Amino acid sequence: NNRGQLGDGTRNSSSTKVDVLGLTSGVSAISAGREHTCALTTAGGIKCWGSNQSGQMGNGTTSLNTTSPGDVTGHTTGMAAVAAGLYYTCAITTSGITTCWGSNNYGQMGNGTTLVNQTSPGNVVGIDSIFGNSPITATYIAAGDNHACVITSNQGVKCWGSNASGQLGDGSTTDRTTAVQVSGLTSEVSQVSLGNANSCALTSAGGLKCWGSGQQGRVGDGYTHDRPYPVDVYGLSNGVIDIGVGNFHTCAVTTDGGVKCWGTGHSGSLGVGGDPPYKKHPTNVYGTP
């Protein structure tokens, strides 16, 4: 709690649960970055607390720490989702507009620049469009360390920010300051999850595709090469119902109640027993089907 990220009004670490000030009820979603946390309230507002060195509180300042929840400027009502990255935050309004605030060194703000950090929310460029007579907007958002992605209303995926390992999935390794289309994922995506330099998407058919850094098998296709575009995860072309991407490993929940993980195995993160260096393809977690 050295940055106030517990939200209890102090900077004292706690080994037991503490109430976040003013948020003992009325919260519908929560997301945590490295040293800051944000909550979506049932009234449709967003409140953040913790480190603010890059403006990730969204309150128009870079005051170092905020130890209790504060309103995000312009986002006290009408918000539908929030996702916290490393030193930035993004959100979706109820009308499907995507906004971001905080660190912008890799283009995480999606506003076409990398010039300055953004201390209050600004719109992401490149998501909204018209298909036929229907507007395309954002419906789901996920934030990685320095890149973010949305699922659009036509169930496609667009991403922006850091791309050194191909984690934006557009076939390149060029950072993008506005949202770009992920190659091959223009429809039928139901969930997206991001890590340090990896991204994964769950299709409506229950298949799993990942892209980005291939170090230590993180893409899950059986190789250790970076993938700048989505590839099928080995053995998981169907039967997946949930995914979670960490910084260096990924896990998936299957329809039979099983859990499979791959990537870096240090500290027992893969759940396969012992401390294997890595797994290049999904491996059953011990004790699950």
Buried (B, 14 or more C-beta within 10 A) or exposed (E): BEBBBBBBBBEEEEEEEBEBBBBEEEBBBEBEBBBBBBBBBEEBBBBBBBBBBBBBBBBBBBEEBBBBBBBBBBBBEBBBBBBBBBBBBBBBBEEBBBBBBBBBBBBBBBBBEBEEBBBBBBBBBBBBEEEEEEEBBBBBBBBBBBBBBBBBBBBBBBBBBBBBBBBBBBBBBEBBBBBBBBBBBBEEBBBBBBBBBBBBBBBEEBBBBBBBBBBBBBBBBBBBEBBBBBBBBBBBBEBBBEBBBBBBBBBBBBEEEBBBBBBBBBEEBBBBEEEBEBBBBBBBBEEBE
